[in-house]
Amino acid sequence: MKQAAAVWQFRLTAIFLVGKNRSSSNLSVVRACLVFLSLLLLSVKLIAHPAVVVIDPGHGGIDRGGMPGQRLPEKPYTQDVAKRLARILDGTDDIKVVLTRTGDYFVPLPWRTAIANREVGHRAVFVSIHFNAGWRQGAYGIETYYNDSRGYRLAALIHPRVIQALGSIDRGIRHRGYFVLRRNRLPAVLVECGFLTNPAEASRITDSGYRERIARAIAAGIVRYD
């Protein structure tokens, strides 16, 4: 914001100089400055991204995630993707990462949103990481959930990148009133990164390289949100 304000101040100064001195040489210099400053302002806009990203690894501790009788628990995979995402974003200038849990322990839903809501006013976003489950073994693909227009904008940046990175199918960007979305004061999404109940998709999810691709795709969407 300070950079943008400075650029506009320079632009107004240049316009003032144009009005005071209309010699052709000075006009050329001033116009060149205006072009340069306009490009600088555009570059400031292009590099805009959230200052804080709250990453929420779903489940944990006594809550293993998934369905009753599900062979693969959800919680270690959400934690792994969250840690990978945090590492990627930590390598991005000026982004602070906050995790709602950093290990295998239970965090109640109100605590998760409380952690997020502490970042209100800090240009923050919230991303909850999950893996899906279904009674129909053949169900597979990527779903992303939101609860308001800000969440939808974030979902629209993340969702297609995850699908493309994984070569998976699009199960849609969907509006839901999940607690961590409904009670969140940040732009918030919940990403379902595939079905652990689908044997083929589960086999891919258990591969660390596949989870790295998930994390990188989510990060690529996050850094484009402004």
Phi, psi and chi 1 to 4 in degrees:
 res  aa     phi    psi   chi1   chi2   chi3   chi4
   1 MET       -  -40.5  -66.0  -63.2  -69.4      -
   2 LYS   -65.1  -39.2  -70.2 -179.4 -179.9  178.1
   3 GLN   -61.1  -46.4  -72.7  174.8  -63.8      -
   4 ALA   -62.2  -41.3      -      -      -      -
   5 ALA   -63.2  -40.9      -      -      -      -
   6 ALA   -64.3  -40.7      -      -      -      -
   7 VAL   -61.0  -45.6  171.2      -      -      -
   8 TRP   -64.8  -34.4  -82.9  110.8      -      -
   9 GLN   -63.4  -42.9 -176.5  176.4    0.7      -
  10 PHE   -63.9  -39.0  -78.9  125.0      -      -
  11 ARG   -63.9  -42.7  -69.6 -173.5   72.3  177.0
  12 LEU   -65.2  -37.0  -69.6  171.6      -      -
  13 THR   -62.3  -42.8  -58.4      -      -      -
  14 ALA   -63.8  -42.0      -      -      -      -
  15 ILE   -62.0  -38.8  -67.8  167.3      -      -
  16 PHE   -63.1  -41.1  174.9   74.1      -      -
  17 LEU   -64.7  -37.0  -71.4  172.4      -      -
  18 VAL   -58.7  -41.9  169.9      -      -      -
  19 GLY   -67.2  -33.1      -      -      -      -
  20 LYS   -82.3  -33.9  -70.3 -162.2   68.8  175.8
  21 ASN  -135.4  112.8 -168.0  -28.1      -      -
  22 ARG  -109.2   22.3  -66.9 -172.5  173.4  -85.1
  23 SER   -65.8  148.2   71.4      -      -      -
  24 SER   -61.3  -39.3   59.2      -      -      -
  25 SER   -66.8  -44.2   59.8      -      -      -
  26 ASN   -67.3  -37.5  -76.6  -22.4      -      -
  27 LEU   -61.1  -40.8  -82.7  173.8      -      -
  28 SER   -62.7  -43.2  -62.9      -      -      -
  29 VAL   -63.2  -45.8  171.0      -      -      -
  30 VAL   -64.4  -41.3  170.0      -      -      -
  31 ARG   -64.2  -39.5  -76.1  169.1 -179.7  157.1
  32 ALA   -61.9  -40.7      -      -      -      -
  33 CYS   -63.2  -40.4  -71.9      -      -      -
  34 LEU   -63.3  -41.5  -77.6  171.8      -      -
  35 VAL   -61.9  -46.6  169.7      -      -      -
  36 PHE   -60.6  -45.5  171.2   76.9      -      -
  37 LEU   -68.1  -33.4  -67.8  170.4      -      -
  38 SER   -64.4  -42.0  -64.2      -      -      -
  39 LEU   -65.8  -37.3  -69.1  172.2      -      -
  40 LEU   -63.8  -42.2  179.1   60.4      -      -
  41 LEU   -62.3  -40.8 -178.4   61.8      -      -
  42 LEU   -62.7  -41.1  178.4   60.8      -      -
  43 SER   -65.7  -36.2   70.3      -      -      -
  44 VAL   -60.6  -42.6  168.8      -      -      -
  45 LYS   -64.5  -41.1  175.3   65.8  175.1  174.7
  46 LEU   -67.8  -30.1  -70.8  175.2      -      -
  47 ILE   -93.0    3.9   63.8  172.6      -      -
  48 ALA   -62.9  138.6      -      -      -      -
  49 HIS  -157.9  167.0   53.7   60.4      -      -
  50 PRO   -58.7  145.6  -23.1   33.5      -      -
  51 ALA   -84.4  -27.0      -      -      -      -
  52 VAL  -134.4  135.5 -178.8      -      -      -
  53 VAL  -122.9  117.2  179.0      -      -      -
  54 VAL   -92.9  116.7 -178.9      -      -      -
  55 ILE  -105.0  127.8  -54.7  171.0      -      -
  56 ASP  -117.0   98.5  175.7   45.5      -      -
  57 PRO   -72.6  117.8   -9.7   25.4      -      -
  58 GLY   -61.3  146.9      -      -      -      -
  59 HIS    66.7 -156.7  -49.8  -73.4      -      -
  60 GLY   124.3  148.8      -      -      -      -
  61 GLY    64.1 -127.3      -      -      -      -
  62 ILE   -67.7  -16.8   59.0  171.9      -      -
  63 ASP   -97.7   98.3  178.6    8.9      -      -
  64 ARG   -80.3  -15.9   72.5 -167.3  -61.9  -88.9
  65 GLY    82.3  167.2      -      -      -      -
  66 GLY    83.1 -163.3      -      -      -      -
  67 MET  -100.6  160.1  -61.6  168.4   55.2      -
  68 PRO   -57.5  131.9  -24.6   33.8      -      -
  69 GLY    81.4    1.3      -      -      -      -
  70 GLN   -65.7  132.6 -176.9  173.3  -47.8      -
  71 ARG   -68.1  -47.2 -176.5  176.4   66.0   85.1
  72 LEU   -96.2  122.5  -68.4  173.6      -      -
  73 PRO   -70.6  150.6   27.4  -33.3      -      -
  74 GLU   -81.5  -35.1 -175.1  179.5   -8.1      -
  75 LYS   -58.8  -39.3   62.5  178.6 -177.2  176.0
  76 PRO   -69.5  -28.5   24.6  -33.7      -      -
  77 TYR   -78.7  -36.0  -59.5  112.9      -      -
  78 THR   -65.6  -40.2   62.7      -      -      -
  79 GLN   -63.6  -41.9 -177.3   70.1   54.9      -
  80 ASP   -65.4  -46.3 -178.7   78.7      -      -
  81 VAL   -63.2  -39.9  170.7      -      -      -
  82 ALA   -61.7  -42.7      -      -      -      -
  83 LYS   -66.1  -39.6  -74.2 -177.0  175.2  179.5
  84 ARG   -64.5  -43.2  -68.5  172.0 -173.7  -86.3
  85 LEU   -62.0  -42.6  177.5   57.3      -      -
  86 ALA   -61.4  -42.3      -      -      -      -
  87 ARG   -63.8  -41.5 -174.2 -162.3   72.6 -119.2
  88 ILE   -64.5  -46.1  -66.5  163.5      -      -
  89 LEU   -70.3  -31.5  -67.4  173.5      -      -
  90 ASP   -61.2  -25.8  -86.3  -24.1      -      -
  91 GLY   -84.0    0.0      -      -      -      -
  92 THR   -97.7  130.9  -56.5      -      -      -
  93 ASP   -56.0  135.8  -68.9  -18.5      -      -
  94 ASP    67.5   21.2  -56.5  -34.8      -      -
  95 ILE  -111.6  123.4  -68.3 -176.7      -      -
  96 LYS   -94.7  132.9  171.3 -172.5  170.4 -175.9
  97 VAL  -107.7  133.4  172.9      -      -      -
  98 VAL  -124.3  128.2  176.8      -      -      -
  99 LEU  -105.0  135.8  -73.9  158.0      -      -
 100 THR   -75.2  -22.8   60.4      -      -      -
 101 ARG  -148.8  146.9   68.8  176.4  176.2   94.0
 102 THR  -116.3    4.7   55.3      -      -      -
 103 GLY  -155.2 -171.3      -      -      -      -
 104 ASP   -87.7   78.0 -175.8   16.4      -      -
 105 TYR  -143.2  161.2   50.6   85.9      -      -
 106 PHE   -85.3  131.0  178.3   70.1      -      -
 107 VAL  -123.7  114.4 -179.3      -      -      -
 108 PRO   -60.0  152.0  -21.3   32.9      -      -
 109 LEU   -57.1  -42.4  -63.4  179.5      -      -
 110 PRO   -61.4  -32.3  -24.7   35.7      -      -
 111 TRP   -67.9  -37.6  -66.4   12.8      -      -
 112 ARG   -62.6  -45.3  -64.7  173.2 -169.0 -103.9
 113 THR   -71.7  -31.3   52.6      -      -      -
 114 ALA   -63.4  -41.4      -      -      -      -
 115 ILE   -59.6  -44.3  -69.2  167.9      -      -
 116 ALA   -65.1  -45.2      -      -      -      -
 117 ASN   -70.0  -15.4  -69.3  -24.1      -      -
 118 ARG   -66.9  -18.2  -75.2 -158.8  -64.9  -96.7
 119 GLU   -96.7    7.9  -57.1  -61.1  -26.0      -
 120 VAL   -59.1  134.2  169.8      -      -      -
 121 GLY    90.7   -0.6      -      -      -      -
 122 HIS  -110.1   23.6  -63.3  159.5      -      -
 123 ARG    52.5   53.9  -73.5 -180.0   31.0 -121.0
 124 ALA  -108.3  155.5      -      -      -      -
 125 VAL  -131.7  162.9  -60.8      -      -      -
 126 PHE  -126.4  129.4  175.1   92.3      -      -
 127 VAL  -129.9  118.2  178.6      -      -      -
 128 SER  -100.6  129.9 -170.2      -      -      -
 129 ILE  -102.9  127.6  -52.1  -63.8      -      -
 130 HIS  -141.9  165.0  -74.6 -101.6      -      -
 131 PHE  -125.5  145.5  -72.6   90.5      -      -
 132 ASN   -89.1  169.0 -134.7  -30.2      -      -
 133 ALA  -150.3  150.9      -      -      -      -
 134 GLY  -153.5  152.1      -      -      -      -
 135 TRP   -67.8  -29.9  -65.7  111.3      -      -
 136 ARG   -87.6  113.5 -173.0  170.9   62.0   85.3
 137 GLN   -60.4  -27.1 -164.3  176.7   75.1      -
 138 GLY   -77.8   -9.2      -      -      -      -
 139 ALA   -65.3  132.6      -      -      -      -
 140 TYR  -156.0  168.8   73.4  100.8      -      -
 141 GLY   119.3 -176.9      -      -      -      -
 142 ILE  -112.6  133.9  -51.0  -57.9      -      -
 143 GLU  -126.4  145.2  -60.7  171.2  -11.1      -
 144 THR  -133.6  133.7  -55.5      -      -      -
 145 TYR  -114.8  148.8  -65.4   94.4      -      -
 146 TYR  -145.0  169.3   70.2   96.3      -      -
 147 ASN  -130.2  -10.0 -170.6   57.1      -      -
 148 ASP  -149.4 -179.8   61.3   22.9      -      -
 149 SER   -65.6  -34.0   59.1      -      -      -
 150 ARG   -67.6  -41.0  -62.1  173.8  -52.4  154.3
 151 GLY   -64.2  -37.0      -      -      -      -
 152 TYR   -62.8  -42.9  177.7   80.4      -      -
 153 ARG   -59.8  -41.0  -76.4 -156.2  -57.8  119.1
 154 LEU   -67.9  -43.0 -179.6   58.0      -      -
 155 ALA   -60.4  -40.0      -      -      -      -
 156 ALA   -66.8  -21.4      -      -      -      -
 157 LEU   -85.5  -36.7  -69.6  167.8      -      -
 158 ILE   -82.6  -48.2  -67.2  172.3      -      -
 159 HIS   -54.3  -53.9 -176.2   74.9      -      -
 160 PRO   -66.2  -28.8   21.8  -31.6      -      -
 161 ARG   -70.6  -36.2  -72.6  176.3  169.9   83.8
 162 VAL   -66.3  -45.1  175.4      -      -      -
 163 ILE   -58.9  -46.8  -67.3  166.2      -      -
 164 GLN   -64.8  -42.9 -177.0  176.9   20.3      -
 165 ALA   -65.4  -32.0      -      -      -      -
 166 LEU   -98.3  -11.2  -57.0 -178.5      -      -
 167 GLY    62.7   33.8      -      -      -      -
 168 SER   -98.0 -175.8 -170.7      -      -      -
 169 ILE  -100.9  155.9   69.3  163.0      -      -
 170 ASP   -91.5  110.0 -176.7   -6.3      -      -
 171 ARG   -95.4    2.7  -67.0  178.6   58.8   90.9
 172 GLY   106.5  155.9      -      -      -      -
 173 ILE   -97.0  120.2  -61.8  174.4      -      -
 174 ARG  -125.5  142.3  -54.8 -178.0  180.0 -170.3
 175 HIS   -85.0  126.0 -180.0  -87.1      -      -
 176 ARG  -144.8  154.6  -70.3  -69.8 -172.3  -82.4
 177 GLY   -99.8   39.7      -      -      -      -
 178 TYR   -57.3  147.1  -64.7  142.4      -      -
 179 PHE   -54.1  -48.3 -169.9   95.9      -      -
 180 VAL   -69.0  -14.5  -66.0      -      -      -
 181 LEU   -95.0  -47.7  -57.0  179.8      -      -
 182 ARG   -64.9  -37.2 -175.6  179.4   75.7 -108.2
 183 ARG   -96.9   13.5  -61.1  -65.6  -67.2  -86.5
 184 ASN   -97.4  134.7 -146.6  -51.0      -      -
 185 ARG   -96.7    1.9  -64.7  169.6   60.5 -162.9
 186 LEU  -100.1  162.0  -56.0  179.8      -      -
 187 PRO   -58.6  122.5  -21.8   32.5      -      -
 188 ALA  -135.9  139.9      -      -      -      -
 189 VAL  -136.4  158.4  -61.6      -      -      -
 190 LEU  -125.9  120.2 -173.7  152.4      -      -
 191 VAL  -105.3  120.0 -173.8      -      -      -
 192 GLU   -93.4  108.7  -66.7  -81.5    8.1      -
 193 CYS   -92.5   25.3  -57.8      -      -      -
 194 GLY   124.6  166.4      -      -      -      -
 195 PHE  -100.1  118.8  -79.9   75.3      -      -
 196 LEU   -75.2  -11.6  -72.3  167.9      -      -
 197 THR   -92.0   -3.9   47.6      -      -      -
 198 ASN   -96.5  117.4  179.3  -68.8      -      -
 199 PRO   -54.9  -43.5  -25.7   34.6      -      -
 200 ALA   -68.2  -45.4      -      -      -      -
 201 GLU   -69.6  -37.8 -165.1  160.2   39.2      -
 202 ALA   -61.4  -38.4      -      -      -      -
 203 SER   -61.7  -38.2  176.6      -      -      -
 204 ARG   -70.4  -41.4  -69.2 -168.8  -71.6  -88.6
 205 ILE   -62.5  -33.2  -69.2  166.4      -      -
 206 THR   -73.5   -7.3   57.1      -      -      -
 207 ASP   -87.1  127.8  177.6   75.9      -      -
 208 SER   -63.9  -34.9   61.2      -      -      -
 209 GLY   -63.8  -36.3      -      -      -      -
 210 TYR   -65.5  -42.6 -168.3   79.7      -      -
 211 ARG   -67.2  -32.6  -63.4 -165.7  -59.4  -84.8
 212 GLU   -63.7  -39.7 -179.8   73.7   11.7      -
 213 ARG   -64.4  -39.1  -75.8  157.1   58.4 -166.7
 214 ILE   -58.7  -50.0  -66.0  171.8      -      -
 215 ALA   -61.4  -43.2      -      -      -      -
 216 ARG   -66.3  -36.8  -70.2 -169.9  176.6  -82.6
 217 ALA   -67.9  -42.4      -      -      -      -
 218 ILE   -63.0  -43.7  -66.4  171.8      -      -
 219 ALA   -60.4  -40.9      -      -      -      -
 220 ALA   -61.1  -34.2      -      -      -      -
 221 GLY   -74.9  -41.6      -      -      -      -
 222 ILE   -59.0  -45.9  -70.4  170.9      -      -
 223 VAL   -70.3   -8.7  -63.3      -      -      -
 224 ARG   -95.2   -1.4  -73.7  165.7  174.4   77.9
 225 TYR   -84.5  129.7 -174.0   89.7      -      -
 226 ASP  -136.3      -   59.5   16.0      -      -
